[in-house]
Amino acid sequence: MSAFNRRRLLQTAGAAALAPFAARGADAPPPTLPWPDRIPPLAPIRASTDRLFDLTVCLRPFRAQGPRIEAEHIGHALVVHNYGHGGSGWSLSWGSGTLALRLAMQRNPREIAVIGCGAIGLTTAILAQEAGAKVTIYAKDLLPDTRSARATGSFTPDSRIALTDRVAPDFGDRWEEMARISFHRYRRYLGLPGTPVEWNDRYYLSDFGPNDTPPPKTPDPSALDFAEYTDRIRDLIGHSQELPADATPFPVRGVRRGSTMMFNIADYGHTLMQDFLIAGGKFVKHEFRSLAELGHLKEKVVINCPGYGARALCKDESVVPVRGQIGWLVPQPEVDYGIAYRGVLALSRKDGICIQMVSGGDMRGYGDDNETVNRAESEEGVNIIADLYSRFRSQT
Ligand SMILES: Cc1cc2nc3c(=O)[nH]c(=O)nc-3n(C[C@H](O)[C@H](O)[C@H](O)COP(=O)(O)OP(=O)(O)OC[C@H]3O[C@@H](n4cnc5c(N)ncnc54)[C@H](O)[C@@H]3O)c2cc1C
């Protein structure tokens, strides 16, 4: 949800439904939009709880200071840490890997070990290969079984990335560099067979129009101030656009539309695994019990990308879990857009329609390490979307 101000959109999408939605009078002509802005025919999402075919839970590895990208010596090895990317791991992966590799290449190694095969480990390993090293990934789980595989898959480079008052003074600049490097790298995966990466439209729907006054929200005194940097890359991701609600099929008073880059993680992940193998990479399944073990590897340069696993492996309590759950509806290839409405995000990916409760904003799931699925949570989201589409206006 990075194409515009995430916080404002979460507020409007999650606002209570107190106002009646705008029903167009039968005789009134639909408002017109300039030709290039017209809404293409939108296929409705077939939201019903019996179409939920999977539920997944993932923990975001959040650090108030932002990701840890720094080197230390362990035994004879130079260990470069690259973990703690909160809700932005996929989005920042290439940039973060580039920064980590700069530290690793100071020794000009011929062989590099990468610990972890999630979004961060796999992309860092590919970058290390491109820099000329022979790379082995050591990991407890390979990508399809990692937490990364259970993410939403949007370009959200500042989602739960840090706290405003805890970052170093140069963090904004480092973040911007990571975000820009990643964004440009994703350009390479657009337009490929299997659609590993694509752009699509998102509609942010509200029961309140631009001139309505929503009821005041009760401030949450325990809410943390999550850092936001999206405005720094506005030239890349553009702005959202307010649409006349009546010009859309959505039965609401407020509609904004933006375009977002999305990762179809099933295909994108498969592509990355193949690219790594084709370039001569090796996978070794192994679980490390302590950081000291990294110093015993044959590779003397190690890039450590264990995600939330850093809490146990590095005894790093600065890594805080932020739980997130996705309910998966049967894929509908004809649905080529996403929506956010009343605290629910519904995104159509090639491998399923992802339904995610986002009410509560960035504090949702904070400090919660429970990885058990909660079916009622996903059913609540599906029912909200089902109600919306039961009032969907036909475009024919
Ligand atoms: C619901 C949800 C939605 C999300 N949506 C998005 C999104 O749209 N866009 C986005 O950019 N980000 C998103 N994220 C965040 C993203 O998923 C994470 O930032 C990312 O997965 C972190 O990747 P990682 O490689 O660091 O960790 P992981 O995927 O957890 O990978 C860690 C790797 O290290 C290995 N490992 C760990 N400990 C050890 C050990 N002791 N020994 C050996 N191996 C070990 C694991 O087996 C695994 O291979 C989302 C997160 C959630 C929860």
The ligand as a Gaussian input file, in Angstrom:
#p B3LYP/6-31G(d) Opt

LIG

0 1
 C        1.024000     -10.973000       6.513000
 C        2.304000     -10.398000       5.994000
 C        2.304000      -9.724000       4.795000
 C        3.502000      -9.183000       4.304000
 N        3.447000      -8.535000       3.104000
 C        4.572000      -7.970000       2.614000
 C        4.523000      -7.279000       1.388000
 O        3.469000      -7.162000       0.756000
 N        5.657000      -6.714000       0.922000
 C        6.852000      -6.808000       1.600000
 O        7.858000      -6.266000       1.137000
 N        6.926000      -7.498000       2.754000
 C        5.811000      -8.064000       3.286000
 N        5.851000      -8.723000       4.483000
 C        7.121000      -8.776000       5.212000
 C        8.017000      -9.869000       4.699000
 O        7.319000     -11.075000       4.659000
 C        9.268000      -9.999000       5.581000
 O        9.899000      -8.758000       5.729000
 C       10.236000     -10.984000       4.955000
 O        9.587000     -12.223000       4.802000
 C       11.502000     -11.161000       5.740000
 O       12.301000     -12.051000       4.985000
 P       13.549000     -12.786000       5.573000
 O       14.237000     -13.449000       4.436000
 O       14.322000     -11.831000       6.407000
 O       12.949000     -13.852000       6.617000
 P       12.354000     -15.327000       6.419000
 O       11.431000     -15.425000       5.282000
 O       11.823000     -15.709000       7.770000
 O       13.603000     -16.221000       6.086000
 C       14.544000     -16.570000       7.067000
 C       15.397000     -17.715000       6.580000
 O       16.380000     -17.981000       7.562000
 C       16.327000     -19.352000       7.936000
 N       16.729000     -19.469000       9.329000
 C       16.251000     -18.792000      10.397000
 N       16.893000     -19.171000      11.508000
 C       17.811000     -20.112000      11.121000
 C       18.777000     -20.891000      11.810000
 N       18.930000     -20.799000      13.130000
 N       19.538000     -21.759000      11.097000
 C       19.375000     -21.882000       9.755000
 N       18.479000     -21.177000       9.066000
 C       17.706000     -20.291000       9.745000
 C       14.869000     -19.746000       7.671000
 O       14.750000     -21.160000       7.543000
 C       14.624000     -19.004000       6.354000
 O       15.173000     -19.729000       5.290000
 C        4.705000      -9.291000       5.024000
 C        4.702000      -9.975000       6.236000
 C        3.512000     -10.500000       6.724000
 C        3.520000     -11.209000       8.042000

